[in-house]
Amino acid sequence: MNAFEFSPAQIEHFMFVLFRVGAILMFMPVLGSGLIPARIRVAFALLFSFAIFPLVQYRGYPQVDSLLELSSYLFIEITVGFAIAYTVRLIFTAVQLAGTVVDFQMGFGVVNVIDPQTNSQVSITAQFQNILAILLFLALDTHHFIIHAMVESFSMIDPQSYSFSSLSVEYILRLFSATFATAAKIAAPLMAILFFLSVGLGLVARTVPQMNVFIVGFPLQIGVGLLMTGFSMAFFSQIVSREMESLPERIFSLMNTF
């Protein structure tokens, strides 16, 4: 395929591929990070689009008769790409939510750092667990599967027959609600230990009123919380790995609803 011998129809078809691939890469974790300059992300989108286009250029593309019709089809491609990237990003959202809840329990609720991926403030534990989740994301070759999902999406989702039905909304909401369940699983060991620690400190405060529980409890909660964070790393890795291994089923199920 020569980039300088594109026909007008091929240029339209390439735009369909570029907008869907670009939406996935712009919103996907790691490659969609704010740390990567926009020019490099656009270059990656062009590179992947040129690599994928020969594999999908012979499938049935819609015939475009007007600029408005072209814009509507390109908007559909962006929506599909965003939905795929959204499914992946929900795992990292669950990790950050779990870290935020744990930090509130430990007393780190007001201690935030800047997450360079999203340019937003997150708690310390949330950022630490987010970095570990990124390492697992790369170690498990999840990014390779996303590239595979890009190619498969063109055979599973046709812009001409695209329908964002109530079934799609229901499945997306189900994925969103599962994010809170995943966050609760990740934070459960630390929340349980810190809860029982708070109950114990409350009993001490009732039995020994002369003791200033707040002065003793604050460093004790931090120390126990950090210690349990280290001990629960294996548990954390198992949950996050299981969630990433279930991504193929989730993404293909989402694409089947369109």
C-alpha positions as a Python dict, from the first residue, in 0.01 Angstrom:
ca = {
    (1, 'M'): (0, 0, 0),
    (2, 'N'): (156, 328, -115),
    (3, 'A'): (61, 626, 99),
    (4, 'F'): (89, 852, -209),
    (5, 'E'): (-153, 647, -423),
    (6, 'F'): (-464, 666, -208),
    (7, 'S'): (-791, 701, -392),
    (8, 'P'): (-1059, 929, -240),
    (9, 'A'): (-1251, 621, -124),
    (10, 'Q'): (-940, 480, 44),
    (11, 'I'): (-879, 812, 217),
    (12, 'E'): (-1231, 798, 364),
    (13, 'H'): (-1177, 438, 474),
    (14, 'F'): (-843, 527, 630),
    (15, 'M'): (-1011, 809, 825),
    (16, 'F'): (-1254, 555, 973),
    (17, 'V'): (-960, 343, 1090),
    (18, 'L'): (-760, 642, 1214),
    (19, 'F'): (-1041, 789, 1423),
    (20, 'R'): (-1123, 458, 1594),
    (21, 'V'): (-757, 368, 1659),
    (22, 'G'): (-679, 725, 1766),
    (23, 'A'): (-966, 727, 2018),
    (24, 'I'): (-842, 400, 2170),
    (25, 'L'): (-483, 520, 2199),
    (26, 'M'): (-575, 865, 2333),
    (27, 'F'): (-789, 727, 2617),
    (28, 'M'): (-606, 401, 2686),
    (29, 'P'): (-383, 380, 2997),
    (30, 'V'): (-5, 418, 2949),
    (31, 'L'): (-14, 528, 2583),
    (32, 'G'): (-287, 781, 2661),
    (33, 'S'): (-87, 920, 2951),
    (34, 'G'): (-33, 1293, 2981),
    (35, 'L'): (339, 1217, 3013),
    (36, 'I'): (351, 1130, 2643),
    (37, 'P'): (345, 1442, 2422),
    (38, 'A'): (41, 1482, 2198),
    (39, 'R'): (258, 1469, 1883),
    (40, 'I'): (396, 1129, 1979),
    (41, 'R'): (48, 997, 2053),
    (42, 'V'): (-74, 1120, 1714),
    (43, 'A'): (230, 956, 1551),
    (44, 'F'): (145, 627, 1727),
    (45, 'A'): (-215, 655, 1605),
    (46, 'L'): (-97, 708, 1246),
    (47, 'L'): (152, 422, 1272),
    (48, 'F'): (-104, 175, 1406),
    (49, 'S'): (-363, 293, 1152),
    (50, 'F'): (-123, 236, 861),
    (51, 'A'): (-43, -110, 1002),
    (52, 'I'): (-408, -207, 1054),
    (53, 'F'): (-555, -55, 737),
    (54, 'P'): (-433, -326, 494),
    (55, 'L'): (-600, -589, 715),
    (56, 'V'): (-940, -420, 716),
    (57, 'Q'): (-953, -215, 394),
    (58, 'Y'): (-1160, -476, 208),
    (59, 'R'): (-1443, -497, 456),
    (60, 'G'): (-1770, -319, 382),
    (61, 'Y'): (-1741, 53, 451),
    (62, 'P'): (-2037, 291, 435),
    (63, 'Q'): (-2077, 503, 126),
    (64, 'V'): (-2051, 868, 226),
    (65, 'D'): (-2252, 1122, 25),
    (66, 'S'): (-2213, 1436, 236),
    (67, 'L'): (-1991, 1600, 494),
    (68, 'L'): (-2261, 1561, 759),
    (69, 'E'): (-2284, 1188, 693),
    (70, 'L'): (-1905, 1156, 709),
    (71, 'S'): (-1902, 1343, 1043),
    (72, 'S'): (-2167, 1112, 1188),
    (73, 'Y'): (-1972, 800, 1088),
    (74, 'L'): (-1648, 944, 1230),
    (75, 'F'): (-1830, 1022, 1555),
    (76, 'I'): (-1940, 657, 1569),
    (77, 'E'): (-1579, 546, 1524),
    (78, 'I'): (-1467, 772, 1810),
    (79, 'T'): (-1747, 637, 2030),
    (80, 'V'): (-1644, 277, 1962),
    (81, 'G'): (-1278, 353, 2035),
    (82, 'F'): (-1366, 538, 2353),
    (83, 'A'): (-1586, 247, 2473),
    (84, 'I'): (-1299, -2, 2429),
    (85, 'A'): (-1050, 225, 2608),
    (86, 'Y'): (-1307, 298, 2879),
    (87, 'T'): (-1334, -74, 2959),
    (88, 'V'): (-958, -94, 3010),
    (89, 'R'): (-933, 226, 3212),
    (90, 'L'): (-1198, 107, 3459),
    (91, 'I'): (-942, -134, 3609),
    (92, 'F'): (-707, 154, 3692),
    (93, 'T'): (-1000, 354, 3826),
    (94, 'A'): (-1077, 68, 4067),
    (95, 'V'): (-713, 60, 4180),
    (96, 'Q'): (-707, 436, 4248),
    (97, 'L'): (-1043, 423, 4426),
    (98, 'A'): (-919, 145, 4654),
    (99, 'G'): (-602, 340, 4735),
    (100, 'T'): (-801, 654, 4811),
    (101, 'V'): (-1032, 469, 5054),
    (102, 'V'): (-733, 313, 5232),
    (103, 'D'): (-560, 651, 5265),
    (104, 'F'): (-869, 801, 5427),
    (105, 'Q'): (-864, 518, 5678),
    (106, 'M'): (-491, 568, 5746),
    (107, 'G'): (-518, 945, 5787),
    (108, 'F'): (-361, 1037, 5452),
    (109, 'G'): (-682, 1185, 5314),
    (110, 'V'): (-532, 1532, 5262),
    (111, 'V'): (-190, 1409, 5140),
    (112, 'N'): (-216, 1407, 4762),
    (113, 'V'): (28, 1391, 4473),
    (114, 'I'): (-14, 1471, 4104),
    (115, 'D'): (-85, 1174, 3881),
    (116, 'P'): (107, 1250, 3559),
    (117, 'Q'): (-120, 1023, 3356),
    (118, 'T'): (-438, 1216, 3427),
    (119, 'N'): (-293, 1544, 3561),
    (120, 'S'): (-517, 1512, 3866),
    (121, 'Q'): (-450, 1485, 4237),
    (122, 'V'): (-460, 1136, 4386),
    (123, 'S'): (-363, 996, 4724),
    (124, 'I'): (-21, 846, 4790),
    (125, 'T'): (-134, 484, 4819),
    (126, 'A'): (-355, 521, 4512),
    (127, 'Q'): (-60, 645, 4307),
    (128, 'F'): (165, 367, 4438),
    (129, 'Q'): (-90, 99, 4351),
    (130, 'N'): (-156, 265, 4015),
    (131, 'I'): (214, 235, 3925),
    (132, 'L'): (208, -133, 4022),
    (133, 'A'): (-104, -183, 3808),
    (134, 'I'): (76, -25, 3510),
    (135, 'L'): (369, -264, 3557),
    (136, 'L'): (127, -559, 3565),
    (137, 'F'): (-50, -419, 3259),
    (138, 'L'): (276, -431, 3064),
    (139, 'A'): (408, -754, 3217),
    (140, 'L'): (91, -946, 3126),
    (141, 'D'): (105, -815, 2765),
    (142, 'T'): (-239, -662, 2803),
    (143, 'H'): (-139, -388, 2558),
    (144, 'H'): (-88, -660, 2293),
    (145, 'F'): (-443, -778, 2342),
    (146, 'I'): (-574, -423, 2300),
    (147, 'I'): (-399, -403, 1964),
    (148, 'H'): (-567, -733, 1874),
    (149, 'A'): (-901, -590, 1988),
    (150, 'M'): (-848, -290, 1759),
    (151, 'V'): (-827, -519, 1455),
    (152, 'E'): (-1115, -743, 1564),
    (153, 'S'): (-1341, -444, 1631),
    (154, 'F'): (-1349, -361, 1260),
    (155, 'S'): (-1497, -702, 1178),
    (156, 'M'): (-1736, -701, 1474),
    (157, 'I'): (-1865, -342, 1464),
    (158, 'D'): (-1983, -194, 1136),
    (159, 'P'): (-2067, 181, 1141),
    (160, 'Q'): (-2358, 116, 902),
    (161, 'S'): (-2528, -125, 1144),
    (162, 'Y'): (-2413, 46, 1464),
    (163, 'S'): (-2683, 78, 1728),
    (164, 'F'): (-2615, 212, 2076),
    (165, 'S'): (-2905, 23, 2231),
    (166, 'S'): (-3025, -9, 2587),
    (167, 'L'): (-2831, -337, 2603),
    (168, 'S'): (-2507, -144, 2544),
    (169, 'V'): (-2593, 106, 2817),
    (170, 'E'): (-2685, -174, 3056),
    (171, 'Y'): (-2355, -355, 2994),
    (172, 'I'): (-2151, -36, 3039),
    (173, 'L'): (-2330, 36, 3367),
    (174, 'R'): (-2261, -321, 3475),
    (175, 'L'): (-1890, -269, 3406),
    (176, 'F'): (-1901, 58, 3598),
    (177, 'S'): (-2066, -102, 3901),
    (178, 'A'): (-1812, -388, 3891),
    (179, 'T'): (-1541, -124, 3935),
    (180, 'F'): (-1663, -54, 4290),
    (181, 'A'): (-1670, -427, 4368),
    (182, 'T'): (-1310, -460, 4246),
    (183, 'A'): (-1203, -159, 4453),
    (184, 'A'): (-1367, -312, 4761),
    (185, 'K'): (-1180, -639, 4703),
    (186, 'I'): (-846, -459, 4675),
    (187, 'A'): (-901, -243, 4982),
    (188, 'A'): (-1074, -511, 5196),
    (189, 'P'): (-768, -644, 5388),
    (190, 'L'): (-644, -298, 5486),
    (191, 'M'): (-991, -166, 5565),
    (192, 'A'): (-1060, -467, 5791),
    (193, 'I'): (-733, -429, 5983),
    (194, 'L'): (-773, -52, 6022),
    (195, 'F'): (-1136, -94, 6130),
    (196, 'F'): (-1044, -341, 6404),
    (197, 'L'): (-757, -111, 6505),
    (198, 'S'): (-1002, 178, 6542),
    (199, 'V'): (-1234, -41, 6748),
    (200, 'G'): (-941, -142, 6971),
    (201, 'L'): (-837, 220, 7020),
    (202, 'G'): (-1197, 306, 7108),
    (203, 'L'): (-1202, 36, 7376),
    (204, 'V'): (-870, 163, 7512),
    (205, 'A'): (-1010, 517, 7525),
    (206, 'R'): (-1308, 393, 7730),
    (207, 'T'): (-1104, 181, 7970),
    (208, 'V'): (-807, 418, 8009),
    (209, 'P'): (-948, 772, 7982),
    (210, 'Q'): (-619, 926, 8097),
    (211, 'M'): (-451, 804, 7777),
    (212, 'N'): (-460, 1039, 7476),
    (213, 'V'): (-574, 793, 7210),
    (214, 'F'): (-552, 1046, 6927),
    (215, 'I'): (-180, 1099, 6976),
    (216, 'V'): (-115, 724, 6996),
    (217, 'G'): (-366, 621, 6731),
    (218, 'F'): (-253, 847, 6448),
    (219, 'P'): (102, 708, 6405),
    (220, 'L'): (-23, 360, 6489),
    (221, 'Q'): (-278, 370, 6205),
    (222, 'I'): (-14, 494, 5962),
    (223, 'G'): (238, 229, 6067),
    (224, 'V'): (-11, -58, 6055),
    (225, 'G'): (-153, 69, 5726),
    (226, 'L'): (188, 86, 5557),
    (227, 'L'): (284, -254, 5696),
    (228, 'M'): (-37, -414, 5569),
    (229, 'T'): (6, -243, 5232),
    (230, 'G'): (334, -427, 5192),
    (231, 'F'): (191, -759, 5311),
    (232, 'S'): (-109, -733, 5077),
    (233, 'M'): (95, -680, 4758),
    (234, 'A'): (61, -1046, 4657),
    (235, 'F'): (-316, -1027, 4712),
    (236, 'F'): (-327, -702, 4514),
    (237, 'S'): (-134, -856, 4224),
    (238, 'Q'): (-367, -1155, 4210),
    (239, 'I'): (-681, -941, 4191),
    (240, 'V'): (-544, -697, 3933),
    (241, 'S'): (-400, -980, 3721),
    (242, 'R'): (-737, -1158, 3729),
    (243, 'E'): (-914, -840, 3621),
    (244, 'M'): (-673, -786, 3331),
    (245, 'E'): (-703, -1149, 3221),
    (246, 'S'): (-1080, -1102, 3204),
    (247, 'L'): (-1044, -800, 2974),
    (248, 'P'): (-1080, -1003, 2650),
    (249, 'E'): (-1418, -1136, 2759),
    (250, 'R'): (-1535, -792, 2870),
    (251, 'I'): (-1426, -609, 2555),
    (252, 'F'): (-1568, -867, 2314),
    (253, 'S'): (-1891, -881, 2512),
    (254, 'L'): (-1913, -502, 2491),
    (255, 'M'): (-1852, -508, 2114),
    (256, 'N'): (-2124, -771, 2071),
    (257, 'T'): (-2378, -531, 2223),
    (258, 'F'): (-2321, -270, 1952),
}
